[in-house]
Amino acid sequence: MSHALIVGGTRGLGREVVRILSSRGSQVSVIGRRDPPEGDRQIPNVQHWIADLLDGDAALRAAESAVGSNGLLNYLIFCQRYRGKDNDWAGEIQVSLTATKQLIEALAPRFAPRATGESCL
Ligand SMILES: NC(=O)c1ccc[n+]([C@@H]2O[C@H](COP(=O)([O-])OP(=O)(O)OC[C@H]3O[C@@H](n4cnc5c(N)ncnc54)[C@H](OP(=O)(O)O)[C@@H]3O)[C@@H](O)[C@H]2O)c1
């Protein structure tokens, strides 16, 4: 079973990606700030971690915990959108860019090797 980590998978576009991957049989780990909407915790093969990307260390801990629980990654998908105060430049940069860079760099060694001839989703 493939494992996909969706950052920002509790709402909007990311939530739809979570549903599609789950319906295709993937194990899906989700990171968001808030509890998922009612019913989302019952979606098969989906597990949620609460972490705020404004706190880079908390996001890394959540991602490591997801790998510890659900195995090495096959997919890492970023769907977060900064929803803080108007014109909060630092928050926008942290959530959109810095957290993305930190997670990619930390998780690069945590991907499953792709088998020869294996295709993408
Ligand atoms: N919606 C569209 O039609 C559309 C079209 C084209 C491109 N996009 C792009 O897709 C991305 C997502 O957009 P969206 O409209 O789907 O956004 P959205 O509905 O606001 O969802 C954003 C997601 O990011 C999470 N998030 C926001 N701030 C966070 C933080 N500080 N820490 C952790 N998680 C955080 C939210 O989770 P919580 O609320 O639980 O924190 C939520 O799951 C954006 O890059 C956007 O530009 C969207």
Ligand as a Chemical Component Dictionary entry (heavy atoms), coordinates in Angstrom:
data_LIG
# 
_chem_comp.id                   LIG 
_chem_comp.type                 NON-POLYMER 
_chem_comp.pdbx_formal_charge   0 
_chem_comp.three_letter_code    LIG 
# 
loop_
_chem_comp_atom.comp_id 
_chem_comp_atom.atom_id 
_chem_comp_atom.alt_atom_id 
_chem_comp_atom.type_symbol 
_chem_comp_atom.charge 
_chem_comp_atom.model_Cartn_x 
_chem_comp_atom.model_Cartn_y 
_chem_comp_atom.model_Cartn_z 
_chem_comp_atom.pdbx_ordinal 
LIG N1  N1  N 0  -9.229 26.233 -3.900 1  
LIG C1  C1  C 0  -8.967 26.382 -5.196 2  
LIG O1  O1  O 0  -9.859 26.465 -6.030 3  
LIG C2  C2  C 0  -7.533 26.436 -5.676 4  
LIG C3  C3  C 0  -7.290 26.525 -7.056 5  
LIG C4  C4  C 0  -5.974 26.541 -7.500 6  
LIG C5  C5  C 0  -4.923 26.462 -6.590 7  
LIG N2  N2  N 1  -5.194 26.387 -5.261 8  
LIG C6  C6  C 0  -4.059 26.310 -4.359 9  
LIG O2  O2  O 0  -4.228 25.182 -3.499 10 
LIG C7  C7  C 0  -3.695 25.483 -2.221 11 
LIG C8  C8  C 0  -4.777 25.288 -1.158 12 
LIG O3  O3  O 0  -5.834 26.205 -1.378 13 
LIG P1  P1  P 0  -7.280 25.968 -0.748 14 
LIG O4  O4  O 0  -8.184 26.975 -1.348 15 
LIG O5  O5  O -1 -7.641 24.532 -0.852 16 
LIG O6  O6  O 0  -6.998 26.382 0.776  17 
LIG P2  P2  P 0  -7.893 26.157 2.099  18 
LIG O7  O7  O 0  -9.261 25.681 1.761  19 
LIG O8  O8  O 0  -7.746 27.381 2.933  20 
LIG O9  O9  O 0  -7.128 24.955 2.823  21 
LIG C9  C9  C 0  -5.838 25.190 3.270  22 
LIG C10 C10 C 0  -5.319 24.006 4.050  23 
LIG O10 O10 O 0  -4.084 24.427 4.627  24 
LIG C11 C11 C 0  -4.123 24.154 6.024  25 
LIG N3  N3  N 0  -3.373 25.186 6.722  26 
LIG C12 C12 C 0  -3.487 26.528 6.590  27 
LIG N4  N4  N 0  -2.635 27.153 7.407  28 
LIG C13 C13 C 0  -1.961 26.178 8.074  29 
LIG C14 C14 C 0  -0.952 26.188 9.077  30 
LIG N5  N5  N 0  -0.440 27.323 9.546  31 
LIG N6  N6  N 0  -0.497 24.995 9.539  32 
LIG C15 C15 C 0  -1.011 23.828 9.091  33 
LIG N7  N7  N 0  -1.946 23.752 8.133  34 
LIG C16 C16 C 0  -2.434 24.914 7.642  35 
LIG C17 C17 C 0  -5.603 24.189 6.384  36 
LIG O11 O11 O 0  -5.814 23.376 7.512  37 
LIG P3  P3  P 0  -6.463 23.938 8.869  38 
LIG O12 O12 O 0  -7.550 24.873 8.494  39 
LIG O13 O13 O 0  -6.864 22.700 9.583  40 
LIG O14 O14 O 0  -5.340 24.617 9.525  41 
LIG C18 C18 C 0  -6.240 23.551 5.164  42 
LIG O15 O15 O 0  -6.208 22.136 5.260  43 
LIG C19 C19 C 0  -3.177 26.925 -2.286 44 
LIG O16 O16 O 0  -1.802 26.898 -2.588 45 
LIG C20 C20 C 0  -3.953 27.506 -3.427 46 
LIG O17 O17 O 0  -3.276 28.581 -4.035 47 
LIG C21 C21 C 0  -6.466 26.344 -4.797 48 
# 
loop_
_chem_comp_bond.comp_id 
_chem_comp_bond.atom_id_1 
_chem_comp_bond.atom_id_2 
_chem_comp_bond.value_order 
_chem_comp_bond.pdbx_ordinal 
LIG N1  C1  SING 1  
LIG C1  O1  DOUB 2  
LIG C1  C2  SING 3  
LIG C2  C3  SING 4  
LIG C2  C21 DOUB 5  
LIG C3  C4  DOUB 6  
LIG C4  C5  SING 7  
LIG C5  N2  DOUB 8  
LIG N2  C6  SING 9  
LIG N2  C21 SING 10 
LIG C6  O2  SING 11 
LIG C6  C20 SING 12 
LIG O2  C7  SING 13 
LIG C7  C8  SING 14 
LIG C7  C19 SING 15 
LIG C8  O3  SING 16 
LIG O3  P1  SING 17 
LIG P1  O4  DOUB 18 
LIG P1  O5  SING 19 
LIG P1  O6  SING 20 
LIG O6  P2  SING 21 
LIG P2  O7  DOUB 22 
LIG P2  O8  SING 23 
LIG P2  O9  SING 24 
LIG O9  C9  SING 25 
LIG C9  C10 SING 26 
LIG C10 O10 SING 27 
LIG C10 C18 SING 28 
LIG O10 C11 SING 29 
LIG C11 N3  SING 30 
LIG C11 C17 SING 31 
LIG N3  C12 SING 32 
LIG N3  C16 SING 33 
LIG C12 N4  DOUB 34 
LIG N4  C13 SING 35 
LIG C13 C14 SING 36 
LIG C13 C16 DOUB 37 
LIG C14 N5  SING 38 
LIG C14 N6  DOUB 39 
LIG N6  C15 SING 40 
LIG C15 N7  DOUB 41 
LIG N7  C16 SING 42 
LIG C17 O11 SING 43 
LIG C17 C18 SING 44 
LIG O11 P3  SING 45 
LIG P3  O12 DOUB 46 
LIG P3  O13 SING 47 
LIG P3  O14 SING 48 
LIG C18 O15 SING 49 
LIG C19 O16 SING 50 
LIG C19 C20 SING 51 
LIG C20 O17 SING 52 
# 
